[in-house]
């Protein structure tokens, strides 16, 4: 199955791209995708886990990181890592 991943803020800087498509096994969870992202972009998992308030969108559902790790994206889903926004 294919999922498109969108990167924002410091995660985009780490990945060096705004979006990219990844192929996953049919039973993959977000935790599996995070392993792939960390192998492709060393330090990605650490960066994601260090972001307090990170939201993850999978398809049209929004999750906190802990619950997102067990979620299973569907073929064609978009996965978005949304770091918290600061400023005024």
C-alpha positions in Angstrom: 0.0 0.0 0.0 1.1 3.6 -0.6 0.8 6.5 1.8 1.9 10.0 1.2 3.7 11.8 4.1 3.7 15.5 4.5 6.4 17.2 6.6 6.2 20.6 8.3 8.5 22.9 10.2 11.6 21.2 11.8 10.5 17.8 10.4 10.6 19.2 6.9 14.1 20.6 7.5 15.2 17.2 8.8 13.7 15.3 5.8 14.7 17.9 3.3 11.4 17.4 1.4 7.8 18.7 1.9 6.2 15.4 0.9 7.0 11.9 -0.2 5.2 8.6 -0.9 6.2 5.5 0.9 5.2 1.9 0.3 4.1 -0.1 3.4 3.1 -3.7 4.0 -0.7 -4.2 4.2 -0.8 -4.6 8.0 1.6 -1.7 8.7 0.9 0.7 11.6 2.2 4.2 12.0 5.0 2.8 14.2 6.2 0.8 11.2 6.2 4.0 9.0 8.1 5.8 11.7 10.8 3.1 11.6 11.1 3.6 7.8 11.2 7.4 8.2 13.9 7.1 10.8 16.0 4.8 8.6 15.6 7.2 5.7 16.1 10.4 7.7 18.3 9.5 10.7 17.1 11.2 13.9 13.5 11.5 12.6 12.0 9.3 15.4 13.9 11.2 18.1 12.7 14.5 16.6 9.1 13.4 16.5 9.2 12.0 20.0 10.7 15.2 21.4 7.9 17.5 20.0 5.4 18.1 22.9 2.0 18.7 21.4 2.7 16.9 18.1 -0.5 16.0 16.2 -0.6 13.3 13.6 -3.2 13.2 10.8 -3.8 9.8 9.2 -6.4 10.1 6.5 -9.0 12.3 8.0 -8.4 11.3 11.7 -6.3 13.3 14.1 -4.2 11.6 16.8 -1.7 12.4 19.5 1.6 10.5 18.9 1.0 7.7 21.4 -2.4 6.7 19.9 -1.2 7.3 16.3 1.6 4.7 16.7 -1.0 1.9 16.8 -3.2 3.3 13.9 -3.0 1.6 10.6 -3.0 3.9 7.5 -5.1 2.7 4.6 -3.8 2.6 1.0 -3.9 6.1 -0.4 -4.0 7.8 3.0 -2.0 11.0 3.7 0.0 11.1 6.9 0.8 14.5 8.3 3.1 15.3 11.2 2.0 18.6 12.6 4.4 20.1 15.1 3.0 22.6 17.6 2.9 26.2 16.4 4.4 28.9 18.6 4.4 32.6 18.2 2.0 35.3 18.1 
